[in-house]
Amino acid sequence: MKCNDYPYKRPNMEEVTAAFNQSLEQFEQAESVEIQEQAMGRINALRLDFETMMTLSSIRHSVNTKDPFYEGEEEFFNENRPLFEQLTNRFYKALAGTRFIDQLKERQGSLLFDMAIQSLKTFDDSIVEDLQQENKLTHEYQKLTASAEIDFEGEIRNLSQMTPFTQSTDRDMRKRASKAVSHFFEANEARFDDLYDQLVKVRTVIAQKLGYKNFVELAYDRLGRLDYGASEVASYRKQVKEELVPLVRKLVERQAKRLGIDTLTHYDLPLSFLSGNPTPKGDKDWMVQRASRMYREMSKETDEFFTFMMDRELLDLEAKKGKAGGGYCTYIPNHSAPFIFANFNGTSHDVDVLTHEAGHAFQVYSSRHHKVPEYLWPTTEACEIHSMSMEFFAWPWIHEFFLEDTEKYKFSHLEGTLKFIPYGVLVDAFQHEVYEKPEMTPAQRKAVWRKLEQEFMPYKQYEDDSFLDRGGFWFRQLHIFMIPFYYIDYTLAQVCAFQYWIKSREDLDSAWKSYVHLCKLGGSKTFLALLKEAGLDNPFSQGTIGKSVVKLEAYLNGVDDSAF
């Protein structure tokens, strides 16, 4: 069955609730662990049914945000997802209190129970209306960014379609394109400020109702961080500042030299080479054809996976009017099907996002054998290891996409991943400050952003864009609005992906076996336990970043980038 043919039916909440409560009662009254497991199976089936319909609605809405039917379905789930969370919360309470807990831990794994106990702290019936409000506000943010219609070079374009112009070799074109994008956010400044202000306030209220000091603590628990906390992340940010920011400054100076510009401005940063950034040498269908060949040759596992994706049309890759921005991978449980969403725009990012999201999809495809829904995906920082590492495992085939730009792409890709980490850390530091002082005004938040930019990205100069110079860049970072505190996960995962890049150059077969094993584990272990199982160094440990940086810098120094 093709993805578009997967049947959708809005869940009947009365029927779902009745069936859930019946199975939960059977679980609680069970006289044996076997009967409890049967009841758990029925409860998990109900959870996966609900998740399937919610995911199908979300996919179809993001593919066309102007579709009135799925707009209505999204409103339904915004209202009813918190009500379903109430049911799941009751199930977790029963799990944590069962007299058969030791036997169930042996059969289901102890992590499920640790996750349940942690999750119980993040939910209470008293916050249902607040969660509904949070969902509505994040939905409004997505709609607002998707509504961008920028009149540029004779056509109306969305934010994704502006990217090639922001990377133009014509400096005036870059400047005008950057200004046009910035103008969209500045013209809607009051609306973005108001949405975020409401989000900060409602999240703070939720945290306080649950007994947390602030939303920071709640966010860490929401993200399932069982084996590290804010202090470890703060230490990690310090490592990035000391080990990576100096290197990135050198890379930016090198970029300026390549471009023949004394001081780069913010609109120069997206362009790496005067000859133009590396671009894929064909359209979407051409790239997908080459991706199919790549995954066929990479391994039997990836061949089976990508054939499954193609046969069922589980990719939506082209930028279109009304389509939500960004890229993502999700999973449709009842069809055991990953789904990849992207907005191709003719830049190297198309290949990055295809390999990145395929990494996510390959992981959940590999771990779909887990019977416990909580084990399908790991926590988010572990998820990003699969995606970012897949970008590097694609290197032996990258010439298929970039042809004469292959070496230029490799240099640009590796340089770009290094440059990204300080930005990712900045996003995290910003959110810590915001939620630790939720009373801040919108202007104060922007000032905090600009202060942190100067700390982690001291080379970023805004010239005559006063909106960005007073700290407005973060409006375009959807994670800040929609998935708070997620963003640091990309950087933690990137440090792990660097290790796979190094391992793959030393012993590709061994590196690939470790990667496939990691994907198959899914979320059956915590983040740090997964790293140990895969033989990866802990990013929080002093020296982990520095050890990789030495080899990454040596590679970049060995490339004559002036030849590009």
N, C-alpha and C positions, 0 to 999 in steps of 0.2 A: 504494500500500500504506500502511495506517495504521501508526503507530509501534508500537502494541502487537502488530502482526502481523510486525514485522521478526524474522526467524528468529534464534534464538540457539543456538549450539553451542559447548560448551567446547572450546578449542583442544587438540589432541593435541600435547603438547610434543615428543614424540619425532619425529613427522612434521614439525612446524614446524621443528625444529632441523635435521633432515636436509635439508629443502628449502632452508632458509636457507644452510646450509653449502655445498650444491651450487652455488647461484647465486653465493655469495661466491667460491668457487673459480674459477668461470667469469669473474668480474670480475677477479680477481687475475691470471689467466692470459691474459686477452684480448690479442689482437694488434692491436686497433684501438680507437679511441675509440667507434666505432659499436657494437661488440660489448660494450664496457663499459656503454654506456647501456642496452642491452637487458638486461644482467644487473642493472643498477640498477633497471630497471622491475620485474623479478621480485621483487627484494628489497623494494622499496617496496610492492608488492602484498601481500607477506607481512606487512609491518609494519602496513598499513592493515587487513588481515583481523584481526590480533590486537587492534589498537586498537578496531575495531568491536565485537568481542565483549566486550572489557573495558568499553567505554563502555555497552553495553546492560546488562551485569550491574550496573554502578554505578548507572545510572538506575533500574532496576527494584528494586534494593535500597534506594535512597534514597526511592523512592515508598512502599515498605512494608518498613521495617527488620525487621519480624517474619516476613517470608516465609522459611521455612527453606531453600528451594531456593537463592535468591539470596544468602542468608547464607553458604551453602556455597561458592557461586561466588566471592564476595568473598574468602573465605579462600584459594581456589585462586589468585586473581590476586595476593593479598598475598604468596603464596609464589613465584609464577612470574613476576611482572613483573620482579623483579631478574634472573631467569635470561634473560628476553628482552632486558633491557638489556645483558646480556653479549654477545648476538648483535649488537645495534646498535652496541655499542662496537667490536666486531671490524670491522664495516662502516666505521665512522668511521676506524679505523686504516688500512684499505685505501684509503679516499678520500684521506686525508692523504698517503699514500705512493705514489700512482699516478704512473706516468711520463707519463700523459696529463693531468696536473692542469691545465695551461694551457688545453688544448682544452675540458676539462670545465668550467672556470671560465667560459669564453666561452658555453657552452651552458646551464649550470645557474645561473650567477651565482656570484660569488666568496664571497658571504656564507655559503653552505652550507658551504664549506671552513673559514671562520673559526669557524663554529658547531661543526663537527666537531672541530676542534683544541681549542676550549675545552671541549667535552663530554668529550673524552678525559681531561682533567685531573680530572673529577668521578667517574670510575668505574674500578674495578679488581676483578678477580675476588675479591680478598681481602675485599671489603666486602659480598658477596652476603647472607650471613647477617645482617649488621647492617642492611641495607636491608629485609630481611624483617621484622626486629624493629621497625624504624621504621614500616613499613606497618601492622603489627599494632597498635601503640600508637595511631596516628592513627585507626584503625578503632574501637578501644575508646573513644576520646574521642567520636567521632560517635555511637556507640551509647549512651554515658552521657548525653549531652545530649538525645538523642531519647527516652530513657527517662523524662524528667520528666513526672510526673503530679501536678499541683498542684491540691489541693482548694480551690476558691475560688468564693464566691458560689453554692454548691450544685451545682457541676459539677467534674468532673476535667478539667483543661486542660493542654495542653503549653505550652512557653515562648512560641511564636509567638502562641498564643491568649490569652496574658496581656497582650499589648501594648496593646489598647484600654483596659484597666483602668489601666495605668500612665500613660495619657494622659487620664484622666477629669477633668472639670471639678470633681468633688468631691474636695477635697484629702485628706480622710480615705481615700477610695477609692484615690487614687494612692499614698498612704503604705502602705496595707495590701497593695496589689498589688505594689509595689516590694519590700516586706518578704518577701512570699511567694516571689517570684522569687529574692531574695537567699538566703532560707532553703534553697531547693533546692541552691544552690551551696555554702552553708556546711555543710549536712548531708552533702554528698559531698566536703567539702574534702580529706580525706585521700586519697581516690581521685584527684581532680584533681591534687593536689600530686605524688602518686606517678607518675601518667602523665607529667606534664611533666618531672619529675626524670629519669625514664628516657629521655625523648626528648632532653633536653639532653645527657645522658651518651652515648647511642648516637650522636647526631649529632657530638659532639665526637670520639668514637673514630673514626668514619668519616673526619672531616676529617684527623685525625692520621695515619691509615693512608695517606691519599692525599698526605701531605706538606704539608698546609696548616698555618698557624700556629694557626688556630682555625676554628670552623664559620662565622664571619662571612664569611671569604674564600670558602669553599666555597659558601655560600648565594648570594653574588653571581654566581658562575660557574654554579651550577645554574639561576639565573633568566636566564641568557644576556645579562648586562649587559656588552656589549663596549665601549661608548664612555663609560662613567663608572664611578666606584667609590665607596668609603665616604667619601672626603674631600669629593667633590662633594655627597654626600647630607648630610654633617655641615654643610656650608656652607648648604645649602638649609634644613635644620632651623633654623639660626640666623636665616635670613631670615624664616621663618615666625614665630619667636619675636618678632622685632623689628617686622615689618610687620603681622602678623595677630592675634597674641594681644591687643594693645591694642584693636583694633577689636572682637574677639569679646567682650572685657570690657564694652565699651560696649553691644553688642547684648544681653548678658545683663542689664545694668542696665535697658535699655529693656524687656526682657521682664518683669522684676520690677515695673516701673512699670505695665505693662499688666495684670499679674495682681494688683496691689494688695498685694504682699508686700515687706516691707523687705529681707529676705535670702532668696534662693532656696536651697532644699535640693536634694539630688540628685533627689528624687522630684518636685520642681516643674519641673525642666529639660525633661522631655518634653512639657509643656503650654505652648503658645505663646500661647493666647488664652483669656480667661475664657469667651468664647462657645463654646469648644471648638476643637480643631484642625480644619482643613479636612478633610473626608472625602468620598470619592466617593459619589455619590448613587444608587448601585445595586449589585447583587450582581455576582458574577464574570461571569456570562453577559452582563449589561448592559455591563460594562466592556470585555469582549472585543469585543462588537458595535461599540462606539464606537472601539476601537483599530483595528478593521478599516476603518472609515470614514476614520479619521485617516490610516492608511497608504495607503489608496487615493487620498486627496486630496494627500498630501504629495509624492509623485513616482511616476513609472512604476516606478522601481526598488523602492521600498518596497511598492507595490501587489503586484507580482509576488512579492516575498519573503513578505509576510504571508499572501497567498493560499496559497502553498506550505505555510506553517506550519499554517494552519487545515485545509486539505484533508487533510493527513497526521496531524493531531491530535498535533502536536509541542509541546504546552504542557500542563503539569500544574501547576495554579495554586492549588488549594484546600488549606488546612491540614487534615490528617486525623490520627487516632490512628495512631501507629507510623511516621508520615512523618518523615524527617530534617528538621532545622531549616534555615533560611536559604533562599537562592535562588542559582541558578547558570544558566549557559548552557554547554552542551557540544556536541560535534559527532560525528555518527555517520558515519564516512568512507565506507563502502561504499554508503550511501544518500544521500550528499551532503546530509545533513540536520542542521541545527542543532536543538537541543532546549532548551526553557526550563522550568525548575523553580522554583516559588515556593511561598510559604505565605501566601495572602491572609488578612487578619484584619480587614478593614473600615476600615482606616486609610489615610491618604494614601500610606503606604508601598506599598500595592498598586499604585497608578499609577506610583510611582517605580520599583518593581522591574520592572513590566511594560515600561516604556519603556527602563529601564537594560539589562535582559537582552535586549530586542529589539535594542538597539544592538550588543551582542556578536553576536547571531544574524545581524543584517543584515551585519555585517562579514565573518563567515566564509562566509556565503552569497555575498557579493560577491567573495570571494577564493578560492572553491573551484575556480576554473579553474587555479590553480597546480598544476603536476605534481609539484613537490618538496614532500613532506609538511611539511617544516620551514617552508615559506612560507605555509601555510594560516592560521596565527595569528602575529601579531607577539609580541614579548616583552610581559610582563603590563602594564607601565606604559603601553605604547602601546595595548594592548587596552582599557584603561579609558577612554581618550579617546573611543573609539567609543560606549561605553555612557553615559558622563556627558554627552557632547555631545548624544546622542539625547534625553536628558531635557529639554534646553533647546530642541531643535528641535521638541519636542512642544508648546511653549507656545502657538502660535497655535490649537491645538485643545483646550487644556486645559480650556476652559469646558465642553466636551462631558462631561467627567467630574465637574467640581466645581460647575457651575451658579452659584448665588449665592455660593459660596465661592471663585470663581476668583481674584479679586485677593488674597484672604487666602492662597490656596495659593501664588501666585507670590511673595509676600513671604516666606512661611514656607519655601518651597523654596530661594530664594536665600540667605536668612539661614542655613538649615540647612547648605547646602554650605560656607558660610564657617566656621560653627561646627565643622564636621567636621574641617577640615584640621589644627588643633592636636591633636585627638585622634588622627588618623592618624599624625602625626609622633611623638606620645608613644608609640604602639605600636611604632614603629620604634626609637626611642631605648631603650625597654625591652629589646628583643631584642638590641640591640648590647651593652648592659651585661650581660645574662644570659650571652650566649655568649662574651663576652670574659672572664667570670669564672664558668666552668661549675661551680666548686666551691661556689657559693653555696647556702645552705640554702633551703627553701621560704619560711621566715619572712623571710629576707634579700631574696628576690625580691619578696615583697609590699611590703617596705619601700621597695625601689627604685621599684616602680610608684607607690606613694603619693607619694614624693618628686617623681617626674616629673609626676604629676597636679598637684601644687601649683605646678610650674614652667610647664606648658603649659595647665592648666585651673584657675587659682588660685581661681576662683569656685565650685568644686565642693565643697560641704559635705555631710557624711554624717550629721549630727545624731546619732541614737541607733543607727545601724547599725554596730556595732563591727567586723563582718566586712569591710565595705567600707572603713571608716576605716583598717583596717590593711592595705589594698591587695589586696582580693580581686576587684575588678571584672573583671580581665582573664580570669578563668576562662571568661567567656561569649564571648570573642573567638576564634572558631574558627581564624582564620588563624594565631594565635600557636602553636597546637598542630599544625595540619595543613599550612600552607604558610608556613613561616618566612620573614620579610623581604619578603613580598609586599605588606604593607599600605601601605607608603610609596607604592606605585605608584598607589593610589587618589588620593592627594593630588597627586602630580605630574600625573596625568591631569586632576584637577579644575582645576588652574591653566591647563591647555590648554583645557579645556571652557569656562572663563570667557572665553577669547579668542573661542571660537565664539559664545558668548552675545552678546558685544559686536559681533562681525562680523555676526551674523544680524540685529541691530537696525539696523545701518548699511546692509547690502546682503545680503538673505537669499539671493538667487539665487547670488551669488558665494560666500557661506559654504557653501551646500549643495553646490555643485560641488567645493569644496575637500574637504569631508567625504566625499563619495562617492569621490573620487579616493583619499583616504587609506584608505578601507575596501577598495578594490580592490587596493591595494598589499599588503595582508595583512602577512606577515612577511618580505617580500623585501628589506627594508632595516632597518638598526638604528634604535633609538629616535630618536636625534638626527637621523639622516638622514631619517626619516619626517617629523619636525617641519619640517625645511628644505623638503622636497618639498611639504608642505601649507601652507607660509607661516606657521607658528606659531612664537612666541618660545620659546626654551629656558628651562624653569623654573629651571635652575641659574644662569642669568645674573643678576647683580645688577640689580635694578630690575624684573624681569619681574613679580613678585608685586605690587609697589607700583603699577605702571602699571595693572593690572586693578583693584586695590582702590579706586583713586580713583573709577572709573566705577561699580563695584558699590555703594560707599558712597553715592554721589550718588543712585543709583536708590532705595536703601532710605530715604535721608533725605527723598526726595520723596514718600514714602508716609505717609499719616496712619494709622499702625497702631493708634492708640487707637480708630479707628472700627470695628475688627474685634472 
